[in-house]
Amino acid sequence: MKSPRWLEPLLSLPSFGWLVVFFAVPTLLVFVLSFKPTDLTGGVGAGWTLDTWRSLANPSYPVIIWRTVWLSALATALCLGFGIPVAYWIARLDERWRNRVLLLIILPFWTNFLIRIFAWRTLLHPDGYVKSIAVWLGWAEPNTQLLYNDWAILLVLVYTHLPFAILPLYAAAEKFDFTLLDAARDLGAGRWRAFRSVFLPGIRVGLITAFLIVFIPALGSYAIPAIVGGPTSEMIGNKIAQRATTDRNLPHAAALGAVLSVVIFVPLVAAAALRRRHSNGNAAGPAPAIPGGHP
């Protein structure tokens, strides 16, 4: 018996209401607050103004926004680059070993997030083990600075977000039919060609999910650049915190938050378009033939 047409919207109403109340409304309030003047006591003044948005033309803000985007994008690319082969390997393991490896990946979550960041700060310290070993091996000079720069932020971003990339990739790889790779090789495709043309499209949903789970939190990172970054390595999250707490300039913090929301909205729209295109492609007809020929 076919369900009534009105049943689906009714079932999705609680989730839709949750998103509206806790996501859409706060985001709208942030945008509205960015057009309010700053009160001398640290609050929000009466009336409306564009001064806050004009102040974002300060040359330092485009630099900070660009640093935030490229560090987040590079960290996401590295997490996907490391996560895809790991997810492939785990999915091919025996179930007993698979569970043990997954436990090792989840194990860092048992330690406080800030403690893990401070651990990296200790390791990358000028007197830390990493610096000493690098100098001993000739990979670094005694005056090389491993801490308080963009590369330290990138390293810790990859470390903290890599499990978030591996888990959705593994969830997709676990459902993949690996006999398709054998079929592709039987038809003449090399290992790399089969991996690239059969396996990666087969875990497309996992790739999109991993991208979003890593890229969006990385854009809003605050603790990592605050602890292992220097004064010239600020990200937009640090500026939002500074304006909201130290400077007590809530409209300015709201304007920066609005910019961050727009930056986050772009990959969300792109991911939704990719999923819709994938769904339409599946509905249009059968999957394309396995590519043959050697790479």
TORKOL-4160 file (C-alpha; in steps of 0.2 Angstrom, whole numbers, padded with zeros to 4 digits, m for minus):
295
<pt num="1" X="0000" Y="0000" Z="0000"/>
<pt num="2" X="0007" Y="0017" Z="m0005"/>
<pt num="3" X="0010" Y="0029" Z="0009"/>
<pt num="4" X="0000" Y="0046" Z="0008"/>
<pt num="5" X="0009" Y="0060" Z="0000"/>
<pt num="6" X="0008" Y="0071" Z="0015"/>
<pt num="7" X="0017" Y="0058" Z="0026"/>
<pt num="8" X="0035" Y="0061" Z="0020"/>
<pt num="9" X="0034" Y="0080" Z="0024"/>
<pt num="10" X="0026" Y="0076" Z="0041"/>
<pt num="11" X="0040" Y="0064" Z="0046"/>
<pt num="12" X="0054" Y="0076" Z="0041"/>
<pt num="13" X="0046" Y="0091" Z="0050"/>
<pt num="14" X="0055" Y="0088" Z="0067"/>
<pt num="15" X="0072" Y="0087" Z="0058"/>
<pt num="16" X="0068" Y="0103" Z="0048"/>
<pt num="17" X="0062" Y="0112" Z="0063"/>
<pt num="18" X="0078" Y="0107" Z="0072"/>
<pt num="19" X="0088" Y="0114" Z="0058"/>
<pt num="20" X="0078" Y="0130" Z="0057"/>
<pt num="21" X="0079" Y="0134" Z="0076"/>
<pt num="22" X="0097" Y="0129" Z="0079"/>
<pt num="23" X="0105" Y="0133" Z="0062"/>
<pt num="24" X="0095" Y="0145" Z="0051"/>
<pt num="25" X="0089" Y="0157" Z="0064"/>
<pt num="26" X="0107" Y="0159" Z="0073"/>
<pt num="27" X="0115" Y="0162" Z="0056"/>
<pt num="28" X="0102" Y="0175" Z="0051"/>
<pt num="29" X="0105" Y="0183" Z="0068"/>
<pt num="30" X="0123" Y="0184" Z="0065"/>
<pt num="31" X="0120" Y="0192" Z="0048"/>
<pt num="32" X="0108" Y="0205" Z="0056"/>
<pt num="33" X="0120" Y="0209" Z="0070"/>
<pt num="34" X="0134" Y="0213" Z="0058"/>
<pt num="35" X="0124" Y="0228" Z="0052"/>
<pt num="36" X="0122" Y="0235" Z="0070"/>
<pt num="37" X="0134" Y="0248" Z="0077"/>
<pt num="38" X="0145" Y="0244" Z="0092"/>
<pt num="39" X="0141" Y="0251" Z="0109"/>
<pt num="40" X="0154" Y="0259" Z="0119"/>
<pt num="41" X="0151" Y="0247" Z="0134"/>
<pt num="42" X="0154" Y="0232" Z="0123"/>
<pt num="43" X="0137" Y="0228" Z="0118"/>
<pt num="44" X="0126" Y="0232" Z="0102"/>
<pt num="45" X="0121" Y="0249" Z="0098"/>
<pt num="46" X="0104" Y="0255" Z="0091"/>
<pt num="47" X="0102" Y="0259" Z="0073"/>
<pt num="48" X="0110" Y="0252" Z="0057"/>
<pt num="49" X="0127" Y="0254" Z="0049"/>
<pt num="50" X="0138" Y="0248" Z="0036"/>
<pt num="51" X="0154" Y="0253" Z="0045"/>
<pt num="52" X="0158" Y="0236" Z="0051"/>
<pt num="53" X="0158" Y="0229" Z="0033"/>
<pt num="54" X="0168" Y="0243" Z="0027"/>
<pt num="55" X="0181" Y="0239" Z="0040"/>
<pt num="56" X="0183" Y="0222" Z="0033"/>
<pt num="57" X="0192" Y="0231" Z="0018"/>
<pt num="58" X="0207" Y="0232" Z="0030"/>
<pt num="59" X="0221" Y="0223" Z="0020"/>
<pt num="60" X="0225" Y="0211" Z="0035"/>
<pt num="61" X="0208" Y="0203" Z="0033"/>
<pt num="62" X="0209" Y="0196" Z="0015"/>
<pt num="63" X="0226" Y="0189" Z="0020"/>
<pt num="64" X="0218" Y="0180" Z="0035"/>
<pt num="65" X="0204" Y="0174" Z="0025"/>
<pt num="66" X="0215" Y="0167" Z="0011"/>
<pt num="67" X="0226" Y="0159" Z="0024"/>
<pt num="68" X="0211" Y="0151" Z="0032"/>
<pt num="69" X="0205" Y="0144" Z="0015"/>
<pt num="70" X="0221" Y="0137" Z="0009"/>
<pt num="71" X="0227" Y="0129" Z="0025"/>
<pt num="72" X="0209" Y="0121" Z="0026"/>
<pt num="73" X="0209" Y="0116" Z="0008"/>
<pt num="74" X="0227" Y="0108" Z="0009"/>
<pt num="75" X="0223" Y="0100" Z="0025"/>
<pt num="76" X="0208" Y="0092" Z="0017"/>
<pt num="77" X="0217" Y="0086" Z="0002"/>
<pt num="78" X="0231" Y="0078" Z="0013"/>
<pt num="79" X="0218" Y="0070" Z="0024"/>
<pt num="80" X="0209" Y="0063" Z="0008"/>
<pt num="81" X="0226" Y="0058" Z="0001"/>
<pt num="82" X="0231" Y="0048" Z="0017"/>
<pt num="83" X="0213" Y="0042" Z="0021"/>
<pt num="84" X="0208" Y="0034" Z="0004"/>
<pt num="85" X="0222" Y="0021" Z="0004"/>
<pt num="86" X="0220" Y="0018" Z="0023"/>
<pt num="87" X="0201" Y="0015" Z="0020"/>
<pt num="88" X="0204" Y="0004" Z="0005"/>
<pt num="89" X="0217" Y="m0007" Z="0016"/>
<pt num="90" X="0205" Y="m0008" Z="0031"/>
<pt num="91" X="0191" Y="m0013" Z="0020"/>
<pt num="92" X="0201" Y="m0028" Z="0013"/>
<pt num="93" X="0207" Y="m0034" Z="0030"/>
<pt num="94" X="0200" Y="m0049" Z="0039"/>
<pt num="95" X="0186" Y="m0043" Z="0051"/>
<pt num="96" X="0195" Y="m0047" Z="0066"/>
<pt num="97" X="0210" Y="m0036" Z="0062"/>
<pt num="98" X="0198" Y="m0023" Z="0054"/>
<pt num="99" X="0190" Y="m0020" Z="0071"/>
<pt num="100" X="0207" Y="m0018" Z="0079"/>
<pt num="101" X="0213" Y="m0006" Z="0067"/>
<pt num="102" X="0197" Y="0005" Z="0068"/>
<pt num="103" X="0200" Y="0005" Z="0087"/>
<pt num="104" X="0217" Y="0012" Z="0084"/>
<pt num="105" X="0210" Y="0026" Z="0073"/>
<pt num="106" X="0197" Y="0030" Z="0086"/>
<pt num="107" X="0209" Y="0029" Z="0101"/>
<pt num="108" X="0215" Y="0047" Z="0100"/>
<pt num="109" X="0197" Y="0053" Z="0103"/>
<pt num="110" X="0199" Y="0046" Z="0121"/>
<pt num="111" X="0211" Y="0060" Z="0124"/>
<pt num="112" X="0206" Y="0078" Z="0126"/>
<pt num="113" X="0207" Y="0088" Z="0111"/>
<pt num="114" X="0217" Y="0102" Z="0119"/>
<pt num="115" X="0229" Y="0090" Z="0127"/>
<pt num="116" X="0233" Y="0083" Z="0110"/>
<pt num="117" X="0237" Y="0100" Z="0103"/>
<pt num="118" X="0248" Y="0104" Z="0117"/>
<pt num="119" X="0257" Y="0088" Z="0115"/>
<pt num="120" X="0261" Y="0093" Z="0097"/>
<pt num="121" X="0267" Y="0110" Z="0104"/>
<pt num="122" X="0279" Y="0101" Z="0115"/>
<pt num="123" X="0285" Y="0090" Z="0101"/>
<pt num="124" X="0288" Y="0104" Z="0089"/>
<pt num="125" X="0296" Y="0115" Z="0103"/>
<pt num="126" X="0314" Y="0122" Z="0099"/>
<pt num="127" X="0320" Y="0110" Z="0112"/>
<pt num="128" X="0308" Y="0096" Z="0108"/>
<pt num="129" X="0312" Y="0078" Z="0101"/>
<pt num="130" X="0307" Y="0082" Z="0084"/>
<pt num="131" X="0318" Y="0097" Z="0082"/>
<pt num="132" X="0333" Y="0087" Z="0090"/>
<pt num="133" X="0331" Y="0072" Z="0078"/>
<pt num="134" X="0329" Y="0083" Z="0063"/>
<pt num="135" X="0345" Y="0092" Z="0067"/>
<pt num="136" X="0354" Y="0076" Z="0071"/>
<pt num="137" X="0348" Y="0069" Z="0054"/>
<pt num="138" X="0353" Y="0085" Z="0045"/>
<pt num="139" X="0335" Y="0088" Z="0039"/>
<pt num="140" X="0335" Y="0105" Z="0049"/>
<pt num="141" X="0347" Y="0119" Z="0055"/>
<pt num="142" X="0348" Y="0123" Z="0073"/>
<pt num="143" X="0339" Y="0139" Z="0070"/>
<pt num="144" X="0325" Y="0131" Z="0060"/>
<pt num="145" X="0308" Y="0136" Z="0068"/>
<pt num="146" X="0296" Y="0121" Z="0068"/>
<pt num="147" X="0283" Y="0130" Z="0079"/>
<pt num="148" X="0272" Y="0146" Z="0077"/>
<pt num="149" X="0270" Y="0145" Z="0058"/>
<pt num="150" X="0258" Y="0140" Z="0045"/>
<pt num="151" X="0266" Y="0123" Z="0043"/>
<pt num="152" X="0264" Y="0118" Z="0061"/>
<pt num="153" X="0246" Y="0123" Z="0059"/>
<pt num="154" X="0244" Y="0112" Z="0044"/>
<pt num="155" X="0253" Y="0097" Z="0052"/>
<pt num="156" X="0241" Y="0098" Z="0068"/>
<pt num="157" X="0226" Y="0101" Z="0057"/>
<pt num="158" X="0230" Y="0085" Z="0047"/>
<pt num="159" X="0233" Y="0075" Z="0063"/>
<pt num="160" X="0217" Y="0080" Z="0071"/>
<pt num="161" X="0205" Y="0078" Z="0056"/>
<pt num="162" X="0213" Y="0063" Z="0048"/>
<pt num="163" X="0202" Y="0051" Z="0058"/>
<pt num="164" X="0186" Y="0061" Z="0052"/>
<pt num="165" X="0192" Y="0057" Z="0034"/>
<pt num="166" X="0196" Y="0039" Z="0036"/>
<pt num="167" X="0180" Y="0034" Z="0045"/>
<pt num="168" X="0167" Y="0039" Z="0031"/>
<pt num="169" X="0179" Y="0033" Z="0018"/>
<pt num="170" X="0180" Y="0016" Z="0026"/>
<pt num="171" X="0161" Y="0016" Z="0028"/>
<pt num="172" X="0159" Y="0018" Z="0009"/>
<pt num="173" X="0174" Y="0006" Z="0005"/>
<pt num="174" X="0166" Y="m0007" Z="0016"/>
<pt num="175" X="0151" Y="m0008" Z="0005"/>
<pt num="176" X="0161" Y="m0008" Z="m0012"/>
<pt num="177" X="0161" Y="m0023" Z="m0022"/>
<pt num="178" X="0179" Y="m0027" Z="m0024"/>
<pt num="179" X="0176" Y="m0040" Z="m0038"/>
<pt num="180" X="0173" Y="m0025" Z="m0049"/>
<pt num="181" X="0192" Y="m0022" Z="m0048"/>
<pt num="182" X="0196" Y="m0039" Z="m0053"/>
<pt num="183" X="0184" Y="m0038" Z="m0067"/>
<pt num="184" X="0192" Y="m0022" Z="m0073"/>
<pt num="185" X="0209" Y="m0030" Z="m0072"/>
<pt num="186" X="0203" Y="m0045" Z="m0082"/>
<pt num="187" X="0197" Y="m0033" Z="m0095"/>
<pt num="188" X="0214" Y="m0025" Z="m0097"/>
<pt num="189" X="0214" Y="m0011" Z="m0085"/>
<pt num="190" X="0230" Y="m0009" Z="m0074"/>
<pt num="191" X="0229" Y="m0008" Z="m0055"/>
<pt num="192" X="0230" Y="0011" Z="m0055"/>
<pt num="193" X="0217" Y="0013" Z="m0069"/>
<pt num="194" X="0205" Y="0001" Z="m0060"/>
<pt num="195" X="0208" Y="0010" Z="m0043"/>
<pt num="196" X="0205" Y="0027" Z="m0051"/>
<pt num="197" X="0191" Y="0023" Z="m0063"/>
<pt num="198" X="0181" Y="0010" Z="m0053"/>
<pt num="199" X="0185" Y="0011" Z="m0034"/>
<pt num="200" X="0185" Y="0030" Z="m0032"/>
<pt num="201" X="0168" Y="0033" Z="m0041"/>
<pt num="202" X="0162" Y="0018" Z="m0031"/>
<pt num="203" X="0165" Y="0028" Z="m0015"/>
<pt num="204" X="0160" Y="0045" Z="m0021"/>
<pt num="205" X="0148" Y="0048" Z="m0007"/>
<pt num="206" X="0161" Y="0044" Z="0006"/>
<pt num="207" X="0173" Y="0056" Z="m0003"/>
<pt num="208" X="0160" Y="0070" Z="m0002"/>
<pt num="209" X="0156" Y="0066" Z="0016"/>
<pt num="210" X="0175" Y="0066" Z="0021"/>
<pt num="211" X="0178" Y="0082" Z="0012"/>
<pt num="212" X="0164" Y="0091" Z="0021"/>
<pt num="213" X="0168" Y="0084" Z="0038"/>
<pt num="214" X="0186" Y="0089" Z="0037"/>
<pt num="215" X="0185" Y="0105" Z="0027"/>
<pt num="216" X="0171" Y="0114" Z="0036"/>
<pt num="217" X="0178" Y="0112" Z="0054"/>
<pt num="218" X="0196" Y="0116" Z="0048"/>
<pt num="219" X="0189" Y="0133" Z="0041"/>
<pt num="220" X="0183" Y="0137" Z="0059"/>
<pt num="221" X="0198" Y="0131" Z="0068"/>
<pt num="222" X="0203" Y="0142" Z="0083"/>
<pt num="223" X="0212" Y="0132" Z="0096"/>
<pt num="224" X="0225" Y="0125" Z="0084"/>
<pt num="225" X="0232" Y="0141" Z="0077"/>
<pt num="226" X="0230" Y="0149" Z="0094"/>
<pt num="227" X="0242" Y="0136" Z="0102"/>
<pt num="228" X="0254" Y="0131" Z="0088"/>
<pt num="229" X="0253" Y="0146" Z="0076"/>
<pt num="230" X="0261" Y="0163" Z="0078"/>
<pt num="231" X="0255" Y="0181" Z="0077"/>
<pt num="232" X="0257" Y="0180" Z="0058"/>
<pt num="233" X="0248" Y="0164" Z="0057"/>
<pt num="234" X="0230" Y="0169" Z="0063"/>
<pt num="235" X="0215" Y="0161" Z="0055"/>
<pt num="236" X="0198" Y="0169" Z="0054"/>
<pt num="237" X="0192" Y="0159" Z="0070"/>
<pt num="238" X="0205" Y="0168" Z="0080"/>
<pt num="239" X="0200" Y="0185" Z="0074"/>
<pt num="240" X="0181" Y="0181" Z="0078"/>
<pt num="241" X="0186" Y="0176" Z="0096"/>
<pt num="242" X="0197" Y="0191" Z="0098"/>
<pt num="243" X="0183" Y="0203" Z="0092"/>
<pt num="244" X="0170" Y="0194" Z="0103"/>
<pt num="245" X="0180" Y="0193" Z="0119"/>
<pt num="246" X="0196" Y="0204" Z="0120"/>
<pt num="247" X="0189" Y="0218" Z="0110"/>
<pt num="248" X="0171" Y="0216" Z="0115"/>
<pt num="249" X="0166" Y="0221" Z="0097"/>
<pt num="250" X="0151" Y="0209" Z="0094"/>
<pt num="251" X="0145" Y="0217" Z="0077"/>
<pt num="252" X="0163" Y="0215" Z="0070"/>
<pt num="253" X="0164" Y="0197" Z="0076"/>
<pt num="254" X="0147" Y="0194" Z="0068"/>
<pt num="255" X="0153" Y="0201" Z="0052"/>
<pt num="256" X="0168" Y="0190" Z="0052"/>
<pt num="257" X="0156" Y="0175" Z="0056"/>
<pt num="258" X="0145" Y="0180" Z="0042"/>
<pt num="259" X="0160" Y="0179" Z="0030"/>
<pt num="260" X="0165" Y="0162" Z="0037"/>
<pt num="261" X="0147" Y="0156" Z="0034"/>
<pt num="262" X="0148" Y="0161" Z="0016"/>
<pt num="263" X="0164" Y="0152" Z="0014"/>
<pt num="264" X="0157" Y="0137" Z="0022"/>
<pt num="265" X="0141" Y="0138" Z="0011"/>
<pt num="266" X="0151" Y="0137" Z="m0005"/>
<pt num="267" X="0157" Y="0119" Z="m0003"/>
<pt num="268" X="0140" Y="0114" Z="0004"/>
<pt num="269" X="0131" Y="0119" Z="m0012"/>
<pt num="270" X="0145" Y="0111" Z="m0022"/>
<pt num="271" X="0143" Y="0095" Z="m0013"/>
<pt num="272" X="0124" Y="0095" Z="m0015"/>
<pt num="273" X="0126" Y="0098" Z="m0033"/>
<pt num="274" X="0137" Y="0084" Z="m0035"/>
<pt num="275" X="0126" Y="0072" Z="m0026"/>
<pt num="276" X="0111" Y="0078" Z="m0036"/>
<pt num="277" X="0121" Y="0075" Z="m0052"/>
<pt num="278" X="0126" Y="0058" Z="m0046"/>
<pt num="279" X="0108" Y="0053" Z="m0042"/>
<pt num="280" X="0102" Y="0060" Z="m0059"/>
<pt num="281" X="0115" Y="0050" Z="m0067"/>
<pt num="282" X="0110" Y="0034" Z="m0058"/>
<pt num="283" X="0092" Y="0037" Z="m0063"/>
<pt num="284" X="0096" Y="0040" Z="m0081"/>
<pt num="285" X="0102" Y="0023" Z="m0085"/>
<pt num="286" X="0115" Y="0009" Z="m0080"/>
<pt num="287" X="0132" Y="0013" Z="m0074"/>
<pt num="288" X="0145" Y="0015" Z="m0088"/>
<pt num="289" X="0156" Y="0000" Z="m0094"/>
<pt num="290" X="0172" Y="m0004" Z="m0084"/>
<pt num="291" X="0186" Y="0005" Z="m0094"/>
<pt num="292" X="0198" Y="m0006" Z="m0102"/>
<pt num="293" X="0215" Y="m0003" Z="m0109"/>
<pt num="294" X="0232" Y="0000" Z="m0100"/>
<pt num="295" X="0235" Y="0017" Z="m0092"/>
